[in-house]
Amino acid sequence: MDIRDFQQLINQRYGRRDRQRGTPATFMWLIEEVGELATALAGNDAANKEEEFADVLAWLCTLANINDVDLQKAIKKYTSNQIEGFK
């Protein structure tokens, strides 16, 4: 499954509810999941780390969906060999 397929799956399953929630509340959910990932990374439970990475990715897709951002297209800046600068 590629990123676009996953983003579409998330949209099909949760899109209506996600749009009702809106960007600010969805962003807060994403941040909560990032916090849970940070906690998992500090530990030794590999299964928990995997789960939290998946949750962060799903919420990122949700946020992209409700803001009409195609993540597959957006990541081209990293896959096109035309990366400018470093962060």
DSSP file (Angstrom, degrees, kcal/mol; ACC not computed):
  #  RESIDUE AA STRUCTURE BP1 BP2  ACC     N-H-->O    O-->H-N    N-H-->O    O-->H-N    TCO  KAPPA ALPHA  PHI   PSI    X-CA   Y-CA   Z-CA
    1    1 A M              0   0    0      0, 0.0     2,-0.1     0, 0.0     0, 0.0   0.000 360.0 360.0 360.0 131.5    0.0    0.0    0.0
    2    2 A D     >  -     0   0    0      1,-0.1     4,-2.3     4,-0.0     5,-0.2  -0.409 360.0 -96.0 -92.9 176.5    1.4    3.4   -0.9
    3    3 A I  H  > S+     0   0    0      1,-0.2     4,-2.8     2,-0.2     5,-0.2   0.893 123.3  52.5 -60.7 -41.9    0.8    6.7    1.0
    4    4 A R  H  > S+     0   0    0      1,-0.2     4,-2.5     2,-0.2    -1,-0.2   0.916 109.1  49.8 -62.3 -42.6   -2.0    7.8   -1.3
    5    5 A D  H  > S+     0   0    0      2,-0.2     4,-2.3     1,-0.2    -1,-0.2   0.919 112.7  47.2 -61.6 -43.3   -3.8    4.4   -0.8
    6    6 A F  H  X S+     0   0    0     -4,-2.3     4,-2.5     2,-0.2    -2,-0.2   0.917 111.4  50.5 -65.1 -42.7   -3.5    4.7    3.0
    7    7 A Q  H  X S+     0   0    0     -4,-2.8     4,-2.1     1,-0.2    -2,-0.2   0.906 111.7  48.4 -62.0 -41.0   -4.6    8.3    3.0
    8    8 A Q  H  X S+     0   0    0     -4,-2.5     4,-2.7     2,-0.2    -1,-0.2   0.883 109.4  52.8 -66.5 -38.5   -7.7    7.4    0.9
    9    9 A L  H  X S+     0   0    0     -4,-2.3     4,-2.3     2,-0.2     5,-0.2   0.931 109.5  48.4 -61.4 -46.0   -8.4    4.5    3.2
   10   10 A I  H  X S+     0   0    0     -4,-2.5     4,-2.6     1,-0.2     5,-0.4   0.908 112.4  49.9 -60.3 -41.8   -8.4    6.8    6.2
   11   11 A N  H  X S+     0   0    0     -4,-2.1     4,-2.3     1,-0.2     5,-0.3   0.913 110.5  49.1 -64.2 -43.2  -10.6    9.2    4.3
   12   12 A Q  H  < S+     0   0    0     -4,-2.7    -1,-0.2     1,-0.2    -2,-0.2   0.900 118.5  39.2 -63.2 -41.1  -13.1    6.5    3.4
   13   13 A R  H  < S+     0   0    0     -4,-2.3    -2,-0.2    -5,-0.2    -1,-0.2   0.872 138.2   8.4 -77.9 -37.9  -13.3    5.2    7.0
   14   14 A Y  H  X S+     0   0    0     -4,-2.6     4,-2.8    -5,-0.2     5,-0.2   0.423  90.6 109.4-127.4  -1.1  -13.2    8.4    9.0
   15   15 A G  H  X S+     0   0    0     -4,-2.3     4,-2.5    -5,-0.4     5,-0.2   0.846  79.5  49.4 -54.3 -46.0  -13.6   11.3    6.5
   16   16 A R  H  > S+     0   0    0     -5,-0.3     4,-1.7     1,-0.2    -1,-0.2   0.951 116.6  41.6 -61.6 -49.2  -17.1   12.5    7.4
   17   17 A R  H  > S+     0   0    0      1,-0.2     4,-1.9     2,-0.2    -1,-0.2   0.891 113.1  54.9 -65.1 -39.2  -16.4   12.6   11.1
   18   18 A D  H  X S+     0   0    0     -4,-2.8     4,-1.9     1,-0.2    -1,-0.2   0.909 107.3  49.0 -62.0 -42.8  -13.0   14.1   10.6
   19   19 A R  H  < S+     0   0    0     -4,-2.5    -1,-0.2     1,-0.2    -2,-0.2   0.862 109.3  52.9 -66.6 -35.0  -14.3   17.0    8.6
   20   20 A Q  H  < S+     0   0    0     -4,-1.7    -1,-0.2    -5,-0.2    -2,-0.2   0.871 107.8  51.7 -65.5 -35.9  -17.0   17.7   11.2
   21   21 A R  H  < S-     0   0    0     -4,-1.9     4,-0.5    -5,-0.1    -2,-0.2   0.890 103.5-154.2 -67.9 -40.0  -14.3   17.8   13.9
   22   22 A G     X  -     0   0    0     -4,-1.9     4,-1.9    -5,-0.1     5,-0.2  -0.053  27.1 -65.5  87.2 170.3  -12.3   20.4   11.9
   23   23 A T  H  > S+     0   0    0      2,-0.2     4,-3.0     1,-0.2     5,-0.2   0.918 123.4  52.5 -65.4 -49.0   -8.6   21.3   11.7
   24   24 A P  H  > S+     0   0    0      0, 0.0     4,-1.7     0, 0.0    -1,-0.2   0.932 115.1  40.7 -58.6 -46.7   -8.0   22.7   15.1
   25   25 A A  H  > S+     0   0    0     -4,-0.5     4,-1.8     2,-0.2    -2,-0.2   0.880 115.6  51.5 -68.8 -37.2   -9.4   19.7   17.0
   26   26 A T  H  X S+     0   0    0     -4,-1.9     4,-2.3     1,-0.2    -1,-0.2   0.903 107.3  53.1 -66.3 -40.3   -7.8   17.3   14.6
   27   27 A F  H  X S+     0   0    0     -4,-3.0     4,-2.5     1,-0.2    -1,-0.2   0.898 106.7  53.0 -60.3 -39.8   -4.4   19.0   15.0
   28   28 A M  H  X S+     0   0    0     -4,-1.7     4,-2.2    -5,-0.2    -1,-0.2   0.889 107.6  51.0 -63.8 -38.7   -4.8   18.6   18.8
   29   29 A W  H  X S+     0   0    0     -4,-1.8     4,-2.3     2,-0.2    -2,-0.2   0.918 109.8  50.7 -62.4 -42.7   -5.4   14.8   18.3
   30   30 A L  H  X S+     0   0    0     -4,-2.3     4,-2.4     1,-0.2    -2,-0.2   0.929 110.0  49.3 -60.1 -45.4   -2.2   14.6   16.2
   31   31 A I  H  X S+     0   0    0     -4,-2.5     4,-2.2     1,-0.2    -1,-0.2   0.887 108.8  53.2 -63.7 -38.8   -0.2   16.4   18.8
   32   32 A E  H  X S+     0   0    0     -4,-2.2     4,-2.0     1,-0.2    -1,-0.2   0.921 110.0  48.1 -60.7 -43.1   -1.5   14.0   21.5
   33   33 A E  H  X S+     0   0    0     -4,-2.3     4,-2.3     2,-0.2    -2,-0.2   0.874 108.0  54.2 -66.7 -36.5   -0.4   11.1   19.4
   34   34 A V  H  X S+     0   0    0     -4,-2.4     4,-2.4     2,-0.2    -1,-0.2   0.900 108.1  51.3 -62.6 -39.3    3.0   12.6   18.9
   35   35 A G  H  X S+     0   0    0     -4,-2.2     4,-2.1     2,-0.2    -2,-0.2   0.903 109.0  49.6 -62.7 -41.4    3.3   12.9   22.6
   36   36 A E  H  X S+     0   0    0     -4,-2.0     4,-2.3     1,-0.2    -2,-0.2   0.869 110.2  51.5 -65.6 -35.7    2.4    9.2   23.0
   37   37 A L  H  X S+     0   0    0     -4,-2.3     4,-2.7     2,-0.2    -2,-0.2   0.913 107.1  53.2 -65.2 -42.1    5.0    8.4   20.4
   38   38 A A  H  X S+     0   0    0     -4,-2.4     4,-1.0     1,-0.2    -2,-0.2   0.911 110.3  47.4 -59.1 -42.6    7.6   10.4   22.3
   39   39 A T  H >< S+     0   0    0     -4,-2.1     3,-0.5     1,-0.2     4,-0.4   0.918 111.8  50.2 -64.3 -43.4    6.7    8.4   25.4
   40   40 A A  H >< S+     0   0    0     -4,-2.3     3,-1.5     1,-0.2     5,-0.3   0.887 105.8  56.3 -62.5 -39.4    6.9    5.1   23.5
   41   41 A L  H 3< S+     0   0    0     -4,-2.7    -1,-0.2     1,-0.3    -2,-0.2   0.778 101.6  57.7 -64.8 -25.5   10.3    6.1   22.1
   42   42 A A  T << S+     0   0    0     -4,-1.0    -1,-0.3    -3,-0.5    -2,-0.2   0.595 106.2  62.5 -79.0 -10.6   11.7    6.5   25.6
   43   43 A G  S <  S-     0   0    0     -3,-1.5    -3,-0.0    -4,-0.4     0, 0.0  -0.312  83.3-120.3-105.8-170.3   10.7    2.9   26.4
   44   44 A N  S    S+     0   0    0     -2,-0.1     2,-1.1     5,-0.0    -3,-0.1   0.238  70.3 115.5-115.7  10.3   11.7   -0.5   25.2
   45   45 A D     >  -     0   0    0     -5,-0.3     4,-2.1     1,-0.2     3,-0.2  -0.713  41.3-173.4 -89.1  99.7    8.3   -1.8   24.0
   46   46 A A  H  > S+     0   0    0     -2,-1.1     4,-2.4     1,-0.2    -1,-0.2   0.865  83.4  53.9 -62.1 -38.3    8.7   -2.3   20.2
   47   47 A A  H  > S+     0   0    0      1,-0.2     4,-2.3     2,-0.2    -1,-0.2   0.888 108.3  49.8 -65.0 -38.5    5.0   -3.1   19.7
   48   48 A N  H  > S+     0   0    0      2,-0.2     4,-2.5     1,-0.2    -2,-0.2   0.902 109.6  51.3 -66.5 -40.8    4.0    0.1   21.5
   49   49 A K  H  X S+     0   0    0     -4,-2.1     4,-2.5    -9,-0.2     5,-0.2   0.937 110.4  49.1 -59.4 -46.8    6.4    2.1   19.3
   50   50 A E  H  X S+     0   0    0     -4,-2.4     4,-2.2     1,-0.2    -2,-0.2   0.922 111.3  49.5 -59.1 -45.7    5.0    0.5   16.2
   51   51 A E  H  X S+     0   0    0     -4,-2.3     4,-2.3     1,-0.2    -1,-0.2   0.911 111.8  47.7 -60.8 -43.9    1.4    1.3   17.3
   52   52 A E  H  X S+     0   0    0     -4,-2.5     4,-2.4     2,-0.2    -1,-0.2   0.870 109.2  52.7 -70.4 -36.0    2.2    4.9   18.1
   53   53 A F  H  X S+     0   0    0     -4,-2.5     4,-2.3     2,-0.2    -1,-0.2   0.928 110.8  49.0 -60.2 -43.3    4.0    5.5   14.7
   54   54 A A  H  X S+     0   0    0     -4,-2.2     4,-2.5    -5,-0.2    -2,-0.2   0.907 110.2  50.6 -62.5 -42.2    0.9    4.1   13.0
   55   55 A D  H  X S+     0   0    0     -4,-2.3     4,-2.5     2,-0.2     5,-0.2   0.914 110.2  49.3 -62.8 -43.1   -1.4    6.4   15.0
   56   56 A V  H  X S+     0   0    0     -4,-2.4     4,-2.3     1,-0.2    -1,-0.2   0.920 112.2  48.5 -62.6 -43.6    0.7    9.5   14.2
   57   57 A L  H  X S+     0   0    0     -4,-2.3     4,-2.3     2,-0.2    -2,-0.2   0.915 111.3  49.9 -63.4 -42.5    0.7    8.6   10.5
   58   58 A A  H  X S+     0   0    0     -4,-2.5     4,-2.2     1,-0.2    -2,-0.2   0.920 112.7  46.1 -62.8 -44.3   -3.1    8.0   10.5
   59   59 A W  H  X S+     0   0    0     -4,-2.5     4,-2.5     2,-0.2    -1,-0.2   0.848 110.2  54.0 -69.3 -32.8   -3.8   11.4   12.2
   60   60 A L  H  X S+     0   0    0     -4,-2.3     4,-2.4    -5,-0.2    -1,-0.2   0.918 109.3  48.7 -64.0 -42.3   -1.4   13.1    9.8
   61   61 A C  H  X S+     0   0    0     -4,-2.3     4,-3.0     2,-0.2    -2,-0.2   0.905 110.1  52.0 -62.5 -41.2   -3.4   11.6    6.9
   62   62 A T  H  X S+     0   0    0     -4,-2.2     4,-2.3     2,-0.2    -2,-0.2   0.937 110.3  47.5 -59.5 -47.3   -6.6   12.8    8.6
   63   63 A L  H  X S+     0   0    0     -4,-2.5     4,-0.7     1,-0.2    -2,-0.2   0.902 113.2  48.7 -62.6 -41.2   -5.2   16.3    8.9
   64   64 A A  H ><>S+     0   0    0     -4,-2.4     5,-2.7     1,-0.2     3,-0.8   0.923 109.9  53.2 -63.4 -43.9   -4.1   16.3    5.3
   65   65 A N  H ><5S+     0   0    0     -4,-3.0     3,-1.6     1,-0.2    -2,-0.2   0.927 108.2  47.4 -58.3 -47.7   -7.5   15.0    4.1
   66   66 A I  H 3<5S+     0   0    0     -4,-2.3    -1,-0.2     1,-0.3    -2,-0.2   0.610 115.3  47.4 -75.7  -8.0   -9.5   17.7    5.8
   67   67 A N  T <<5S-     0   0    0     -3,-0.8    -1,-0.3    -4,-0.7    -2,-0.2   0.173 113.9-116.3-112.5  15.5   -7.1   20.3    4.4
   68   68 A D  T < 5 +     0   0    0     -3,-1.6     2,-0.5     1,-0.2    -3,-0.2   0.866  62.9 148.6  54.4  44.3   -7.2   18.9    0.8
   69   69 A V      < -     0   0    0     -5,-2.7     2,-0.9    -8,-0.2    -1,-0.2  -0.947  41.7-147.1-110.5 124.4   -3.5   18.0    0.8
   70   70 A D     >  -     0   0    0     -2,-0.5     4,-2.4     1,-0.2     3,-0.3  -0.808   8.8-163.3 -87.9 107.3   -2.4   14.9   -1.2
   71   71 A L  H  > S+     0   0    0     -2,-0.9     4,-2.2     1,-0.2    -1,-0.2   0.848  87.0  59.8 -64.8 -34.0    0.6   13.6    0.9
   72   72 A Q  H  4 S+     0   0    0      1,-0.2    -1,-0.2     2,-0.2     4,-0.2   0.921 112.0  40.7 -58.7 -42.6    1.8   11.5   -2.0
   73   73 A K  H >4 S+     0   0    0     -3,-0.3     3,-1.4     1,-0.2     4,-0.2   0.890 111.9  56.6 -70.6 -40.1    2.2   14.7   -4.0
   74   74 A A  H >< S+     0   0    0     -4,-2.4     3,-1.1     1,-0.3    -2,-0.2   0.834  99.8  58.0 -64.2 -33.3    3.6   16.6   -1.1
   75   75 A I  T >X S+     0   0    0     -4,-2.2     3,-2.3     1,-0.2     4,-0.9   0.538  77.6  93.5 -78.3  -2.9    6.5   14.2   -0.5
   76   76 A K  H <> S+     0   0    0     -3,-1.4     4,-1.6     1,-0.3     6,-0.3   0.785  71.8  70.3 -59.1 -24.9    7.8   14.7   -4.0
   77   77 A K  H <4 S+     0   0    0     -3,-1.1    -1,-0.3     1,-0.2     5,-0.2   0.767 106.8  38.6 -62.5 -21.9   10.0   17.4   -2.5
   78   78 A Y  H <4 S+     0   0    0     -3,-2.3    -1,-0.2    -4,-0.1    -2,-0.2   0.602 120.8  43.1 -99.8 -15.2   11.9   14.6   -0.9
   79   79 A T  H  < S+     0   0    0     -4,-0.9    -2,-0.2    -3,-0.2    -3,-0.2   0.456  95.8  74.5-109.6  -2.7   11.7   12.1   -3.7
   80   80 A S  S  < S-     0   0    0     -4,-1.6    -1,-0.1    -5,-0.2    -3,-0.1   0.449  96.3-121.9 -93.4  -0.5   12.5   14.3   -6.7
   81   81 A N  S    S+     0   0    0     -3,-0.2    -3,-0.1    -5,-0.1    -4,-0.1   0.730  89.6 103.2  63.9  22.1   16.3   14.7   -6.2
   82   82 A Q        +     0   0    0     -6,-0.3     2,-0.2    -5,-0.2    -1,-0.1  -0.115  43.1 152.3-123.0  35.1   15.7   18.4   -6.1
   83   83 A I        -     0   0    0     -5,-0.1     2,-0.5     1,-0.0    -5,-0.1  -0.487  29.0-157.1 -69.8 131.0   15.9   18.9   -2.3
   84   84 A E        -     0   0    0     -2,-0.2    -2,-0.1    -7,-0.1    -1,-0.0  -0.950  50.3 -19.1-114.3 124.3   17.2   22.4   -1.4
   85   85 A G  S    S-     0   0    0     -2,-0.5     2,-0.3     2,-0.0     0, 0.0   0.075  70.5-100.5  74.8 173.2   18.8   23.0    1.9
   86   86 A F              0   0    0      1,-0.1    -1,-0.0    -3,-0.0     0, 0.0  -0.960 360.0 360.0-133.3 150.1   18.7   21.1    5.1
   87   87 A K              0   0    0     -2,-0.3    -1,-0.1     0, 0.0    -2,-0.0   0.357 360.0 360.0-115.5 360.0   16.7   21.5    8.3
